[in-house]
Amino acid sequence: MKKKFYREPLWTKNFVLLLVTAIFMYITTFMFIPTLPLFARNLGATDPSVGGIIILVYTISCLASRAIWGDTADHWERKPVYLVGVIIMATAAPFFGLVSSLGGILIIRALQGIGFSASSTSGSAIAADLVPASRLTEGIGYYTLANTIGMALGPGLGLNMFQRGSWWLFGAGTLIGIISLVTGLSLNYEKKQPSVKKSFSVSQTIPHAKVDSKLDMLFEKSVMPTCLVILFTIMPYGAIMAYIASYGINQGIKNIGLYFSMYALSLFVVRLGVGRLSDRYGVTAIIIPGIVLMFCGLIVLGWASNLTIFLISAILFGLGFGVVFPLLQATGYVFCSPDRRGVASATLFATADLAYGLGALILGIGIKFLGYAPAFGGLAIFTVVALILYISVLYPRLKKRRNISKQ
């Protein structure tokens, strides 16, 4: 009689609660992205670059506070850091209604960036702690669905509330933040879990991290190779999020908002199975096709002249990005000690913040000198660099870790 293979439980009460609270946290974040530029316009800030400025300030505030929150999550507790972040985001929302200038909007949005940095950094680390080590990539893949659902629901909900009135938007942001907070408070989580089993994902060969300097307290060196690949993976994503609407309008597309819907749907579909696929076939066998899909999506985007081609690009890029980013994120946790997951998470997300801003900046310059279509098509170069870096830098380290874990 064959012995049944035992799979450690993934969908525990705490993991479900984490996913739910994170969904509401991301909705709170995304509902302000398309609406704050409109609110600023109502206050008299009519310059087309206002939307970019708001995103830039938000990104900088996230980036500047990532390392601090990551270190705090490791030396304090991850759950309180997460909850503090949610409180900051929810509390700041109604203050938008009290400002009368772009400067006030930027200050409050920067505060929300600091809060989002705390919650997203610690939330990812909590997810890595809660899922079984043997199902790490699968668990992280499911956790990133919170971001996907937030992206799918947040912008539309925010626009709907803003059409009713700005205070509807700010009140909804606060209410959804409170729901996230209450759900997060129900999370019965302790950072140090003695039941964590060692496997390839968290190998016994990874000792507790030794912190030698203040820099080590803020950044996790072991995830730097992963960050290098993430940098060139996220840059096209940041560029698309910043300028796809302008590109669509320039091409005469009336319903360009459907690009975001199709993109989010593709992310959702692929992330449902990305973890199991990687566990079955290996990370490399999934990441490389994912990067290729991103490349194809960007090439198609460079040739987009109607809504159908835009949507094909959204599907290709969404499927590819939906595979690549959660697997790279999980890969980062492979190389760090469990007690350094907070700092590792901060380092990974700080890289993503940097890449997001750089991608938008570079594409903006490209559009100015080359035009929309060549600039968007040229983003494919970043995916080529990401593929080369993965094969030459990250894959050898993964292979070495796998060989050590088998000894």
WOTARA-V225248 format. One line per field, one symbol per residue. psi: psi as a letter, one per 30 degrees, with the letter a starting at -180 (. if undefined). burial: + if it has 9 or more other ideal C-beta (glycine too) atoms within 8 Angstrom, else -. A space follows every 10 residues. Layout:
psi = ???
burial = ???
This chain:
psi = kkkkkkkkke ileeeeeeee eeeeeeeeef ffefeeeeee efffifkffe eeeeeeeeee eeeffeeeee eeeefckeee eeeeeeeeee efeffefflg leeeeeeeee eeeeeeeeee eeeeeeeeee kkefheeeee eeeffeeeee eeeeeeeeee eeffkefeee eeeeeeeeee eeeeffjikk ejjffkkkae eilffjlkkj jfleefffkj efgeeeeeee efefeeeeee eefeeeeeee ggkehfffee eeeeeeeeee ffgeeeeeee fleefeeeee eeeeeeeeee efgkfleeee eeeeeeeeee efeeeeeeee eefeflkegg eeeeeeeeee eeeeeeeeee eeeeeeeeff leeeeeefff eeeeeeeeee efeeeeeeee eeeeff.
burial = ---------+ ---+++++++ ++++++++++ +++-++++++ +-+-+----+ ++++++++++ +++-++++++ ++++---++- ++++++++++ ++++++--+- ++-+++++++ ++++++++++ ++++++++++ ++++++++++ ++++++++++ +++++-+++- ++---+-+++ ++++-+++++ +-++--+-+- -----+--+- +++--+--+- -----+-+++ -+++++++++ ++++++++++ ++++--+++- +-+--+-+++ ++++++++++ +--++-++-- --++++++++ ++++++++++ ++++--+-++ ++++++++++ ++++++++++ ++++++++-+ ++++++++++ ++++++++++ -+++-++--- -+++++++++ -++++++-++ +-+++-++-- ++-++--
